[in-house]
């Protein structure tokens, strides 16, 4: 978790510097348009990645559907009650 926080907050000043330089060169509205395009591109890449690995929207980010979680809970309760 520490590495994630370091990567996120450590790169934040560099990203801000890059975006501010870009906005001074091409203007703020065009910079925002470029950021929106980059966000859509990244979202498309992650959608393709999750589709190939089986972590689609229907399965959620954890990879478990609701019925799978309910089945696991029922099995756990059955084992706790001594049933197999």
C-alpha positions as CSV (number, residue, x, y, z in Angstrom):
1,X,0.0,0.0,0.0
2,X,2.9,2.3,0.7
3,X,4.2,2.0,-2.8
4,X,0.8,2.8,-4.2
5,X,0.6,6.0,-2.1
6,X,4.2,6.9,-3.0
7,X,3.6,6.4,-6.7
8,X,0.3,8.4,-6.7
9,X,1.4,11.3,-4.5
10,X,5.0,11.2,-5.7
11,X,4.0,11.6,-9.4
12,X,1.4,14.2,-8.6
13,X,3.8,17.2,-8.7
14,X,5.4,16.0,-11.9
15,X,2.0,15.6,-13.6
16,X,0.9,19.0,-12.4
17,X,4.0,20.6,-13.8
18,X,3.5,18.8,-17.1
19,X,-0.2,19.8,-17.3
20,X,0.5,23.5,-16.4
21,X,3.3,23.7,-19.0
22,X,1.0,22.2,-21.6
23,X,-1.9,24.5,-20.7
24,X,0.4,27.6,-21.1
25,X,1.5,26.3,-24.6
26,X,-1.8,25.2,-26.1
27,X,-4.4,26.8,-23.7
28,X,-6.5,25.4,-20.9
29,X,-9.6,24.2,-22.9
30,X,-7.4,22.2,-25.3
31,X,-5.4,20.8,-22.4
32,X,-8.6,19.6,-20.7
33,X,-9.7,18.0,-24.0
34,X,-6.4,16.2,-24.2
35,X,-6.8,15.0,-20.6
36,X,-10.3,13.7,-21.4
37,X,-9.1,11.9,-24.4
38,X,-6.2,10.3,-22.4
39,X,-8.7,9.2,-19.7
40,X,-11.0,7.6,-22.4
41,X,-8.0,5.9,-23.9
42,X,-6.8,4.5,-20.6
43,X,-10.4,3.4,-19.7
44,X,-10.6,1.5,-23.1
45,X,-7.3,-0.2,-22.4
46,X,-8.4,-1.3,-19.0
47,X,-11.7,-2.5,-20.3
48,X,-9.9,-4.6,-22.9
49,X,-7.6,-6.0,-20.2
50,X,-10.4,-6.9,-17.9
51,X,-12.4,-8.4,-20.7
52,X,-9.6,-10.7,-21.6
53,X,-8.9,-11.8,-18.0
54,X,-12.5,-12.4,-17.2
55,X,-12.9,-9.5,-14.8
56,X,-15.7,-7.9,-16.8
57,X,-18.4,-5.6,-15.6
58,X,-20.8,-8.5,-14.7
59,X,-18.2,-10.1,-12.4
60,X,-17.0,-6.9,-10.7
61,X,-13.5,-6.0,-9.8
62,X,-13.1,-8.8,-7.3
63,X,-14.0,-11.4,-10.0
64,X,-16.8,-12.9,-8.0
65,X,-20.5,-12.7,-8.8
66,X,-23.1,-12.3,-6.1
67,X,-24.2,-15.9,-6.4
68,X,-20.6,-17.1,-5.9
69,X,-20.3,-15.1,-2.6
70,X,-23.7,-16.5,-1.4
71,X,-22.6,-20.0,-2.2
72,X,-19.3,-19.5,-0.3
73,X,-21.2,-18.1,2.7
74,X,-23.7,-21.1,2.6
75,X,-20.8,-23.6,2.5
76,X,-19.1,-21.8,5.4
77,X,-22.3,-21.9,7.5
78,X,-22.8,-25.6,6.6
79,X,-19.2,-26.4,7.8
80,X,-19.7,-24.4,11.0
81,X,-22.9,-26.4,11.7
82,X,-21.1,-29.7,11.1
83,X,-22.8,-30.5,7.8
84,X,-20.8,-31.6,4.8
